[in-house]
């Protein structure tokens, strides 16, 4: 008799997708484990085999989201483009992710609420931001070493870029009608890059996308 296939990965993804939909529809605090089990098409007992609480589900979402982010980041960093162009490509990827996740964007801020309750989640978030910041610092330092950027503190610029991304996410949740992330994120990163670059960004590097989204 052949062994039964391991469906744990598929089942976990099924539950996380269902939870994301339920959280987006009902809000984190109003959602029940029963609602998630029903939407996932599994019994409540099966759900509890995978996740003991909504906090555990949010933590799993956090890990999956950041794993995806780092995969995209590494692809961009390995593209061989200039440091300035790479930073703009990162900004474009952030905007793409925001648009794809627009219906679920508010869920991201549940991560911070959970972090306030659980040290393990705070530690995970610190680790994520440290790694993301380290990658940006390395990229900015590469621009400095190649003579593309002025001699500045790369850590300061990395923190400013991360703050721009996170702040735009927050503002878009609060006022989605007024904000246009497609233009504003790229414009913000372009302004930062222009401020540290020895030679200002060319029209080609700034890109037609930013003009088309005005």
Secondary structure, 3 states (H helix, E strand, C coil): CCCCCCCHHHHHHHHHHHHHHHHHHHCCCCCCHHHHHHHHCCCHHHHHHHCCCHHHHHHHHHHHHHHHHHHHHHHHHCCCCCHHHHHHHHHHHHHHHHHHCHHHHHHHHHHHHHHHHCHHHHHHHHHHHHHHHHHHHHHHHHHHHCCCECCCCHHHHHHHHHHHHHHHHHHHHHCCCCCCHHHHHHHHHHHHHHHHECCCCCHHHHCHHHHHCC
